Amino acid sequence: MSKAGKPPVLAQVTPRYLAGGGDPRWVTAPLQQAFRWRAAHLPLSPVVRLTRRDHQTELLLTPNPDEHWWTLRQTGADNDGKSWTMRFGARTPAEIIAAATDALTTTPAAASGAVDPFQVLEHAGWQRSILGHQAHSPDGFVTVSRHPLGAVQIEVTAFDGPWASEPTARPAWRAYFSDHTPPHLVTAVLAGLASPEPLLRDEKEMAPFLRYSVGIACERVPAQQAEDALWARVDHLTAHRVGQRLPPQPPGRPLPRRTR
């Protein structure tokens, strides 16, 4: 087979928090297909809006270079009346954002109990400050801070390139979780952040400065494997919510699935 005829392959990238945004369907496909969130119709707009059937929670994907791209928020119409917001920058890996949406749709908030979300970072070998309000990744690229009232902020940096005599860190992405964000959602994101598992990415689509700060395994993975994993994920979550009482699928075209 000629080089031009070879099937596309993906790189295995670590650490995962510097892998770049990836496929947004990793977040949006399960919400729409497995949990039947409604997709807003916004003609000629790059904005994606998915709303839970009770209209209490929504996910926004808004391509804006000056703001957070992803927003997951609760309006406060639930039993305790508290609203919350989670925001993620453009280069936040979709798999890390999906950790929050998975926890939201599959795990009751009461299950989080009084667990400290920072414990998952400590167990992964991250260094925690003396007062416990900050945690740093072993490579120094990530800082997770918790404010006195409960808000959490994530700042991820990367080296600016090999050509500098003294490489300096530049922002890669940021995330912010407001007060009252359910602890189990924060825990899920931090667990996804600290996971040692590589993420699959097309090297050509990664921001150049990210490629200088990551490790890439020699073995490549067929791109079709990532596509199959996406739909296996949707099928798994669909099976998981069997037994939950959900409203019927609204009229409209479903999200296209893969074709054989």
C-alpha positions in Angstrom: 0.0 0.0 0.0 1.3 3.4 -0.9 2.0 6.0 1.8 -0.9 8.1 0.5 -3.2 5.1 0.8 -2.4 4.3 4.5 -5.2 4.7 6.9 -4.9 7.7 9.3 -3.3 7.0 12.7 -3.3 8.9 16.0 -0.6 9.5 18.5 -0.8 8.5 22.2 -0.1 11.7 24.1 0.9 12.2 27.8 0.3 14.1 30.0 -3.3 14.1 29.0 -3.9 17.7 30.1 -1.5 18.9 27.4 -3.1 16.8 24.6 -5.3 19.6 23.3 -9.1 19.8 22.9 -9.7 16.6 20.8 -13.1 15.5 19.6 -15.9 17.5 21.2 -18.3 14.7 20.4 -16.8 12.8 23.4 -18.8 15.3 25.5 -21.8 16.1 23.3 -22.7 12.7 21.8 -23.6 10.9 25.1 -25.6 13.9 26.3 -27.7 14.0 23.2 -28.0 10.3 22.3 -27.7 8.5 25.7 -29.4 11.1 28.0 -31.6 12.9 25.4 -30.5 16.4 26.1 -32.1 18.8 23.7 -30.0 20.5 21.1 -30.9 24.1 20.4 -31.3 25.1 16.7 -29.0 28.1 16.1 -28.8 28.6 12.3 -25.5 30.0 10.9 -24.0 30.0 14.4 -21.0 28.1 15.7 -22.6 27.9 19.2 -23.7 24.5 20.4 -26.3 24.4 23.2 -27.5 21.2 24.8 -30.2 21.5 27.5 -31.4 18.8 30.0 -35.1 18.0 29.7 -35.9 19.7 33.1 -34.3 22.9 31.7 -32.2 23.1 34.9 -28.8 22.3 33.3 -27.2 23.3 30.0 -24.0 22.8 28.2 -22.7 25.6 25.9 -19.8 25.3 23.4 -19.0 28.8 22.3 -15.9 29.3 20.1 -14.6 32.6 21.5 -10.8 33.2 21.7 -11.2 35.6 24.5 -13.4 33.6 26.8 -14.0 30.0 28.0 -15.2 27.8 25.2 -17.1 25.2 27.3 -19.7 26.1 30.0 -21.7 23.6 32.0 -24.1 25.3 34.4 -27.0 24.6 36.7 -29.7 27.3 37.0 -30.5 26.7 40.7 -34.0 25.4 40.1 -33.3 22.1 41.9 -34.2 21.2 45.5 -31.5 23.3 47.2 -31.9 26.2 44.9 -28.2 26.7 44.4 -26.8 27.5 41.0 -23.3 26.6 39.8 -21.1 27.0 36.8 -18.1 25.1 35.3 -16.1 26.7 32.6 -13.3 25.3 30.5 -10.8 26.8 28.0 -10.6 25.9 24.3 -7.6 23.5 24.8 -9.1 21.6 27.6 -9.2 17.9 26.5 -12.7 16.8 25.8 -12.1 13.7 27.8 -11.6 15.7 30.9 -14.7 17.8 30.4 -16.6 14.5 29.8 -15.6 13.3 33.2 -17.8 16.1 34.6 -20.8 15.4 32.3 -20.5 11.7 33.0 -20.6 12.3 36.7 -23.5 14.7 36.3 -25.7 12.2 34.4 -24.8 9.0 36.1 -24.0 9.8 39.7 -26.4 11.3 42.2 -25.0 14.4 43.9 -25.6 12.9 47.3 -23.0 10.2 46.5 -20.2 12.7 46.8 -20.7 13.0 50.5 -17.9 15.0 52.3 -15.1 13.7 50.1 -12.3 16.2 49.5 -11.8 16.4 45.7 -8.1 17.2 46.2 -7.6 13.7 47.6 -7.5 12.3 44.1 -4.6 14.6 43.3 -2.7 13.6 46.4 -3.2 9.9 45.6 -1.8 10.5 42.1 1.4 12.0 43.6 0.6 15.7 43.2 2.1 18.1 45.7 -0.3 19.9 48.0 0.4 23.2 49.7 0.8 23.3 53.5 -2.6 25.0 53.9 -4.2 22.6 51.4 -5.6 25.3 49.1 -3.4 24.4 46.1 -2.1 21.3 44.4 0.6 21.1 41.7 1.3 18.4 39.1 4.7 16.6 39.4 5.9 18.3 36.2 4.8 21.8 37.4 2.6 22.4 34.4 -0.7 22.4 36.4 -1.9 24.3 39.4 -5.3 23.6 41.0 -6.4 26.3 43.5 -9.4 26.3 45.8 -10.8 29.6 47.1 -12.1 30.0 50.7 -15.7 29.9 49.6 -15.3 26.8 47.6 -14.6 27.9 44.0 -11.9 25.9 42.2 -9.5 27.1 39.5 -7.2 25.1 37.2 -4.3 26.7 35.3 -2.4 24.6 32.8 0.8 25.9 31.2 3.4 24.5 28.7 6.8 25.5 27.5 6.8 28.0 24.6 9.3 26.0 22.4 12.8 24.6 22.2 14.3 27.6 20.5 14.3 29.8 23.6 17.6 29.8 25.6 15.5 29.6 28.8 12.0 28.1 27.9 9.2 30.0 29.6 5.8 28.7 30.4 2.8 30.0 28.5 -0.9 29.4 29.2 -2.4 26.3 27.7 -5.9 26.4 29.2 -7.8 27.4 32.3 -10.9 26.1 34.0 -13.1 27.6 36.7 -15.7 26.0 38.9 -18.0 28.3 40.9 -19.1 28.0 44.5 -21.7 25.3 45.0 -20.4 23.1 42.2 -21.2 19.6 43.3 -18.0 18.0 44.8 -18.4 14.8 42.8 -18.2 16.8 39.6 -15.0 18.5 40.7 -13.6 15.1 41.9 -14.4 13.6 38.5 -12.6 16.4 36.6 -9.5 16.2 38.9 -9.4 12.4 38.5 -9.5 12.9 34.8 -6.8 15.5 35.0 -4.4 13.3 37.0 -5.0 10.1 35.1 -1.8 8.6 33.6 -3.7 7.2 30.6 -2.7 8.7 27.3 -5.1 10.5 25.0 -5.3 9.9 21.2 -4.6 12.9 19.1 -3.7 13.9 15.5 -0.3 15.4 15.9 -0.8 17.8 13.0 -3.8 19.3 14.8 -2.0 19.9 18.1 -0.9 23.5 18.9 2.9 23.5 18.2 3.8 24.7 21.7 2.0 21.8 23.2 4.0 19.2 21.2 7.2 20.5 22.8 5.9 19.7 26.3 4.4 16.2 25.9 5.5 12.7 25.4 4.3 10.8 22.4 4.5 7.0 22.3 6.2 5.4 19.3 3.2 3.1 18.7 0.4 4.8 16.7 -3.3 3.8 16.9 -5.7 3.6 13.9 -8.0 6.6 13.8 -10.9 4.3 13.4 -10.2 2.9 16.8 -11.0 6.3 18.4 -14.2 6.5 16.4 -15.3 3.1 17.5 -14.4 4.0 21.1 -16.6 7.0 20.9 -19.7 5.1 19.9 -18.9 2.3 22.3 -18.9 5.0 25.0 -22.3 6.2 23.9 -23.7 2.6 23.9 -22.2 2.0 27.4 -23.8 5.1 28.8 -27.1 4.4 27.1 -27.1 1.0 28.8 -26.2 2.6 32.1 -29.2 4.9 32.2 -31.6 2.0 31.4 -34.2 2.2 34.1 -34.0 5.9 34.5 -37.2 7.7 33.8 -36.5 10.0 30.8 -38.9 11.9 28.6 -39.3 10.5 25.1 -36.9 11.5 22.4 -38.0 14.9 20.9 -38.8 15.2 17.2 -35.9 16.1 15.0 -32.9 14.4 13.4 -30.7 12.3 15.8 -26.9 12.8 15.9 -25.4 10.9 13.0 -23.7 7.7 13.9 -20.8 6.0 12.2 -21.4 4.1 9.0 -19.8 0.9 8.1 
